[in-house]
């Protein structure tokens, strides 16, 4: 059993910054990928950024240069630093852990960017 607990969402003006955190607990294997997805109202859930346990990263084109994903492997925690936020970044952000082909999801945290 794996639990993911997110924190750090909120309301920010366009151009501002937020930092999301996600702590994983339970049966965590050393080889995994942790990341963030988001879902805006009326839209499908989409990848934002992922980082595997070896340090490899993957970013959506829409956030490259603005968002940075990092991890603390010892604490099974992943972070998403979001800078230069835009109104179109408004969504519920979900933490994800993928290990042994099984995905796990957090409950989601709301990020709202006002114009």
Steps between C-alpha positions, in 0.01 A plus 500: 500500500625845402376836621580835340437825685526828310535851634578848375215593271317830522408825332766714335508787255633455150878518501523364851642177636385197695675188622318171523617210715398137502609246759463130428472237770438128518659237279736713292755330277830661416431505126205719421384815329331781685333793339218742460194505279226759481138518401316818415118517496360328194840371391686173521772440753837584350862446590684796650835354598655174618831401651623146540714365780806526276447872445351496152232764442217560258305825466193608308594754235263751659699512825859467377715783630244595765453187714768289665449155647729366769510207739630397836537126447587435864168651605297377202394856434458684173477875453374722222628856493269705282616844388354755259157351551231569244121485526506195273697315770184501713408139575493230762852361524539132578810327628580168338730214585564224250674185613497149360252618235246604766394866529402662827331839534469768762173671578591814305570858595339804340717761330322816389679775309315828472557743214 
